[in-house]
Amino acid sequence: MFFETNETIILASASPRRKELLGRLGVPFIVHASNAVERPIENGEKPETYAQALASIKASAIYEDHPGTLVIGADTVVALDGKVFPKPKSAAQAEEFLRELSGRTHSVITGVTLIKDSAVTNFTSTTEVTFRKLDHALIHAYAATGDPLDKAGGYGIQTAGGLLVSEITGDYDNVVGLPIAELADAMRSSGLIWLKGDDL
């Protein structure tokens, strides 16, 4: 890849999808999943604010143990009419989520936090996703695969869950779990990564 860095980069996420996306930058990084407790959304809190708060909690928890590194935290939420759909706790709950999302357009919001020394960068990325009108058999069959259980909103666009989607507006990678192009821009503008051959 054409990026370089002098930073020790830590991804504060156990998500294999975020690991794969960050790997596109071609710079070395390590994974330390945060054990920070994800608080529930507060009454009246906007989904964007909530996603950003969770990303910050994750990044801060890892940075406390690894000062001087560059820590990247991220959290993705699915929201419709102000309601946040977390990772379902069961196949039955996944079916419930998918029935609510069926035939409608929801928002997929990823909050991202970068921490390096005293500098903290926060941003959110939002993609609008429209579901097809889903029949009961399709919802039941997909939920039974177990695929929805580790994914916000109960589906993965990069897996069989993509069959539920009719249209997206915005960044596809954001729906997968990390808006890597925006992240690269943020890291580059902060001097944390640079193109090979750039004058530092």
PyMOL commands that set and color helices and strands:
alter all, ss='L'
color gray80, all
select helices_A, chain A and resi 16-23+47-65+91-101+136-144+147-150+152-154+160-164+172-176+180-189
alter helices_A, ss='H'
color red, helices_A
select strands_A, chain A and resi 3-4+9-11+30-31+70-80+83-85+105-116+119-131+165-169+194-195
alter strands_A, ss='S'
color yellow, strands_A
deselect
rebuild
show_as cartoon
